[in-house]
């Protein structure tokens, strides 16, 4: 299996080509440029340097949320365009699960978080053990304080994702991930997709997973009330 994998679900963005569990190439950026400026350039250059054609790809993997509303839309739109043009399946992967898959081969409770603002994080908890990643909770938007209480039930906790710093402020006893494993990466999303090939869908069915309404919509609904 050969995957083209794309992530633009938060401030960082990445693209990878992964073939039968081997990373053939990956580009990763974590800067202030918008994903609309960088994402397709990364994909084009990545395909060139790995000598990969879209026709060689088994499926296109994309993190479909939770995370940045704009970033998710950019990634979904890019993958829809690529998949429709090449008649390829899409495999949506949780951005939180992509973070957890950075820890394949390690042991511990992986607490993946993305900053959702307003004292909340997008969060899911996983167990890394014996070369496997086991999901312990669903993706959810949760207050930092409520998550703090929940973490009392676990040992050997590793905080990761850009929301890890939010949790670290109120839970200083837990360790942060190393920088090279902190953020979701396209290659890790591809590793998660390897066990989910049967969940592949057509581009027309690919949709974001936001967990919360956009801020403008939340404001509008309050005004309407």
ABEGO torsion letter per residue (X at the ends): XBBBBBBAABABBBBBBBBGGBBABBBBBBBABBAAAAAAAAAAAAAAAAGBBAAABABBBBBAOBEBAAAAAAAAAAAAAAAAAAGBBBBBBBAAAAAAAAABGBBEBBBBBBBAEGGBBBBBBBBBBGGBBBBABBBBBBBAAAAAAAAAABBGBBBBEAAAAAAAAABAABBBBBAAAABBBAAAAAAAAAAAAAABBBAAABBBBAGBBBAAAAAAAAAAX
